[in-house]
Every structure is written in C-alpha cells, then in structure tokens.
Amino acid sequence: MQQKPLAFRMRPRTIEEVVGQQHLVGDGKIIARMVKAKQLTSMILYGPPGIGKTSIASAIAGSTKYAFRTLNAVTNNKKDMEIVAAEAKMSGKVILLLDEVHRLDKAKQDFLLPYLENGMIVLIGATTSNPYHAINPAIRSRCQIFELKPLTPNEVKQALTHALEDAERGFGGLNIKISDEALQHFAQGSNGDVRSSLNALELAVLSTDQADDGIIQIDVETAEECLQKKSLVADKDGDGHYDVLSAFQKSIRGSDVNAALHYLGRLIEAGDLPSISRRLIVIAYEDIGLANPQAGARTLAAIETAERIGFPEARIPLANAVIELCLSPKSNSAVLAIQAALDDIQKGIVGEVPDHLKDAHYKGAKELGRGIGYKYPHDYENGWVPQQYLPNKLKNKQYYQPKKTGKFEQALATVYAKLTRSK
C-alpha cells in the first residue's frame, strides 16, 4: 500500500503537538481549555491553506478520544452525513471536520442543524473564506469562529525539524544532512504554509540520491527546486526576509522610488506576493494616509489585479502602486490620532457617554433622560451645531493633529481648525 504523504503523517496527534496557533491552542487559551474540560462546541476555523485547520481538528479528536470523521461540503453528499449522524447516535459524540464549509448547501445544512443543537456532532468547519461573509448565518450562529494565522518561519522550521527527527512518521530513520540555508528556505519560502514546506521537504528527500556513505545531502539549490521559489538572501535566523520588507516600507516612506523598486524586485523574485500585498496596503494608510486618501483604493485595486493575473505580469500593477506611494505626500496623522485615543482607553480614561448622546429609541428612555437636549446637526446651517460629544472626563481632548503635506489634508485641517474654534 502506498505510503501517505509526509504532511499527512506528521499531523499532530494531540493539542500539545500543534505547531503555531498558540493564541488558540496554547496553555490556557480557548481551544486548549475546551479540550481540557472536554466541553467542545462547534467551531469554524478560517485562514489561508496549509496553516493547520485540519491538524487542529485531528488534534482535538486525539486529545479527547472522540470519534473523528472528515467530509467535504462539496464532494460529500447528504448520505455521507447520515452515516456520521448514525455513528454519533451510537457513540454519543463525533467530531466532524467539514472542509469548504462555506459551500454547504441548504439540504445538508438543515440535516446537520439538529445534531449541532444537541451536541452529538461537534462540527469543525474549515474554510479559507471569511465566515462572516461566506457562511450561512444558521450555521455561523451555532459555531465559535476562530481565525488561524500563517505560521512564522520559526514555527514552520519547528515542524520540519520534527519531521526530520521522527523515526516513526517522518524521516528519522534516514541519514539526512540538510544545510541551514536549505532548512531556512523551506521555512521561509512557504509563506507560513506548513503543508507546502513539508511537501517540498519530502520531494527533496525522496528525489535526492544517497551518497556512497548513505547520506542524503540537501542544499539550498535542492530546496529552491523542490519549493519552486528562489531563496532570499537571509541569515540563519530568517531576519533577512524581514529586513527586505522593512527596507521596502522605509524606502517608500522616504520617497525613494529606485530603492523601493529594488526591494520590490527582491520580494518578487522570492515569489512573496502575500507579504508585498499586505505591506503595500499598510503603507497606503499608515504612511500616505490623508495626504493622498485615494492611494489606498488604488493600491488595493493594483493588489487585486496582481493576485488575479499572477506573476510575472503581477509585477506591473505592483510597480504602479509602489511608484505612486513613493511620490505621494506623506501623513501619519490618522495613525497617531487613533493610537492617542487607544492609549487613553487602555489607561482607563474613558468617562460616561453624555446623556444627550445615549440611545433614546426605547420605551422609558425619556424618563431616564436619554437623548434629551440632543441637537440634530442637519437642522442647522452648514449641517453643524456646537454641542459636547466626548465624555466629561475627555471633553477638551484633541487626538487628531493634522499635517499639511497634501492638499486633501490641508483642506481637512482648515475645517478642523474652524470647528475647533467654534466650540
């Protein structure tokens, strides 16, 4: 019988073996607590491919010793679900991993709902789509929703090292010598997708001939070929990749077009579209901000185009976005403003909402003084009337400090100054 893939064999058997996602499975965190108490609720795990949705589901089953079944919302039919339900009736509880849960049709959904209600089936839905947009509210309301994050390079490296050392399920029985650069490339080049990195490692091991001394030697060139992504120049801790991303953002912030294009080129050569996309959107709002507010929308359009057409053509809309962001006026006033507001809130400086701003749309609100004295701005000339909006404790606070580096924010600054004076 053909051996199952390495990524399948190395799936965690218990919660403690899960790599990454410590915000959910770490000691004292929500899923770890559920497993410890054996008080499981149905849940939806969402995030990019290969970051541990199936692994967490199988680990939950392994830790609780409940029966575990896997179905796909598209390819499996209602009859398959009836088999799982029958097993649940006999055993008392079954954990059902339902892949592509966002594609669940109404007939299958209606069949599952009673079993979710009585707890006989613990549904673990897996999806790459945002469940708040893609999943039917009837299912969503019966599940806790957990977002999974891409694994860090060190977490991916941990999974790879475990696979290399595990003699039972991995390659611990082979004499493998892998260079630090190759291991780092497997960990870095997969962009947090541990399944992709394990698949590449498996290909490298199985396709590399043993030397006369029985050693399977894997170097960075082999890693690049098997992962099909060129290695970034990085040190052994993987800081090089983040150094390039940091230099990329700082070059755009500093309006150096040529440097920014150089670092963009290095990221393109690494095939790292997710990191490029995320960083460009952050830059558009953090560094350009209100000095050129249309840059955000145009950057997002460029990224969506790049994702749709893929490399090599994706380099063209990305270059457009980088050049515009470099040469746009810069303003971080919005970042500073919201952070100043958050700093006060985190220090406990909040205060009570003024009575005239409180909800008055219920019986008895008037008797409580809710909404009385509120001035409706649309009833006044220019659509504005002086009145207090901040709590008493904060009524003189000014979080927003406009900059004058772009025409749009200059106009905002004029309006802001006029309103501030009118108070």
Secondary structure, 3 states (H helix, E strand, C coil): CCCCCHHHHCCCCCHHHCCCCHHHHCCCCHHHHHHHHCCCCCEEEECCCCCCHHHHHHHHHHHHCCEEEEEECCCCCHHHHHHHHHHHHHHCCEEEEEECHHHCCHHHHHHHHHHHHHCCEEEEEEECCCHHHHCCHHHHCCCEEEECCCCCHHHHHHHHHHHHHCCCCCCCCCCEEECHHHHHHHHHHCCCCHHHHHHHHHHHHHHCCCCCCCCEEECHHHHHHHHCCCCCCCCCCCHHHHHHHHHHHHHHHCCCHHHHHHHHHHHHHCCCHHHHHHHHHHHHHHHHHHHCCHHHHHHHHHHHHHHHHCCCCCHHHHHHHHHHHHHCCCCCHHHHHHHHHHHHHHCCCCCCCCHHHCCCCCCCCCCCCCCCCCCCHHHCHHHCCCCCCCCHHHCCCCCCCCCCCCHHHHHHHHHHHHHHHHC
